[in-house]
Amino acid sequence: MLARCVAMLLMALLRMSPLGSDVAMVFDHVVKLPNSDAAIQALFDSGIRGVHASGAPQTGEWDRQWPRDLERIQKRFFTSDDQLVTLRMFAGLDRENWALARKLGLRITSETSGVGMLEQFSNEKLLGPDNTYNHCNGWTDDIWRRVRDSGGTVNVCPRSDPQYGLSEGIPAFQKALDHGIRPAAPPTRSYRGQDSLRGGSSSGFGGL
């Protein structure tokens, strides 16, 4: 209980920081918090429009409750489609995880850099309009066309890509436009473009 209270306090403080700037929506990737409940409640309590993208912890010991915990989270917090905070899955290219997300009716957000398994997933007709791809560095023209034709959306991260040297380090903003995809990036409709408050300003304009 104490750990959950501390987590809720920390997440609430983090979520409050964009409220005084130009941010309209927080995209909340919680991948290192074993229990998502506190983070979700913090989003609701802040009153901001948010997306909680639930994913598996990247490091450390945890209860291995994900992804099956998504169904519990959905039933507890996301019983309506008409609310400020919504739920989606945050997962790499994994057939079983994607199948579960689609069974629950959740959108899927994935980190991508380079072609990787995208071509194979495309050949298997697994790419769809419920997919959102982050970063999108190093994509070939063919992959851009496949994602566009599948109806997928992209989030480019113009600050973190060069700052952290992801792939070639060049944001994919122009590539997306060249292939007929309108990317999300600050200060547009997605806070994801800022990528992380840990390494930069909470302001989209500051990120630019």
N, C-alpha and C positions, 0 to 999 in steps of 0.2 A: 504494500500500500504506500509506504514512504517513497519507494523508488518511482511509483507511478505519479505521485504528487509532484516530485521533483521534476520528472520528465515533462509533466503538463506545464509547470511553471516555466521551464526553459523553452519549450516549444512555443508557449504563448508569447514570451518576450521576443523570440525570434520572429514570430509572425506579425507582431505589432510594429516592427521597424519599418515595413514598407508603407504603413498607413499614412504617414505624414509626408510621403513623397508622391511621385506621379504614377504609382503602381495601381492598376485596377484589379489584378488577379494574382494570387499566389499559386504557383504549381509546386506542390509539396511532395517531394520524393523522400519517403522515409524508408531507408534501406538498412539502417543500422539500429533501429529501435525494435527490440523483440516484440513488444506489445504496442500496436498502433493506436489503441484506444485513446491514450492521452494526447497524442498528436492530433487525432481527428477532433477531439473535443476542443482543443485549443483553437483550431480553425473555426469551429462553430462559434466559440465564445468571442473571437476577435471581430466577428461580423463581416469579415472580408469575403469576397468571392474566391473560392479555392478549389483546387483539384487535389485530392489525396491519392497519389499513385503508390499503391502498396506493393512492396517488393521484398525479396529475401535479404536478410543481413549479409553484408559482404565479408565481414570478419568476425572473429570471436565466437563464443559459445552461445547457442540460442535453443529454443524449444522445438525447432523444426515443425512449427505449426503452419508455416506458409508452404504452399498456397491454399491449403484447405481452409485456412482461417478467413479467407476472403468471403466465403459464404456467410459466416457468422457476422463479420463486419458489415456486410451489405444489409443483412436483416436487422441489425441493431441501429445503424446510423443512416442508412440510405434507402428508406422505404418509399421515398417519393422522388420523382424526376424533377420536381419543381422546388428546388432548394438551392441555396448559394453554394454549398459545398457538395461536390460530387466525387465519385469513386472510379478509379480505373486501375488496371494492373500495370506494374512497372517490371518488365522482364525482358531478357534477351531473346534471341531467336530459339525458342523451345516449343516444339510441337504440342506437348502435353499441357504446358502452361497456357499457351494460346487457346487450346481447345477448351480449357476450363473457363478462361475469361469469356469466351464466346458463349459458352453454356449459361453463364451468369449475366450475359448481356453487357459486359464491360468493355470499354475501349482499352487498347493496349499501347503503352509507350515503351520504346526500346532505344537503348544507346546503340548507335551504329557508327562505324568508322571503317571505310574500305568496303569492298564488295562482300567478303566473307560468305555467309550462307544465303544472302539475299537472293541470288540468282536461283539457287536450288529451291528456296521457299516459293519464289515466283513460279517456277516450273510446276510446283505441286499445288498451285492456285491457293496458297496460304496468305498472300498479301491481300489486304482488303481496305475498305474505307474506314474501318475501325482501328487502323494502325496509325500511330504517330511516331516518327523517327527523329531522334535527337542527334545533333551535330552534322551527320551526313557528309563527313569529309571523305575524300578519296573515292567517291562514287564515279563509276563510268557513265557515259551518256546513256548506255543501254539500261543501267539500273535506274537512272532518273526517269527514263521513259516508262519503265515497268511500274515504278511507284506511282507516277502520275496516272497511268492508265488504270491502276487498281483503285484509285480514289484516295490513296493515303495522303497524310499531311506531314509536314516537316517543321521542326524547331531548330533554327540555327543559333549558334552561340558566339556572337562576334567578339565577346571579350575573353571568354575562357579558352576558346580554341587556340588563339595565338599565345595567350598567357601561359597555358599549360603545355603547349606544343603538341596538340592532338593531331595525329596524322600529319598532313603537310602544314598545318597551322593556319590555313587560309579559310576564313568563314565561307560557308556554302551559300550565302545570301544570293549572289548574282547567278550562281549555277541553278538555284531553284527557279529564279525568275526566267532564266533562259529556257527552261524546260516547262514553262507554263504553270508553275506551282507558286502560290503566294506563301512565302515562309513566315512563320511567327518569329519575331525578334523584337527587342526593345527599340522604341517605346510603343510597339504595337500591341496586339491583343494577348500576348502571352508573356508572363514573367519568366518563363523558361529561358528566354534569350539571355537573361542575366546569369543563368545557370546556377550560381551559388553565392549566398551572402558572405561565405567565408573568405572569398578572395577578391571582393570588390564592393562597389557601392550598391545600396538597395534601390537606387534611382536608375530607371532606364536611360534617362538623358545623361546621367553621370557615367553609365556604362559606355555610352557612345563616345 
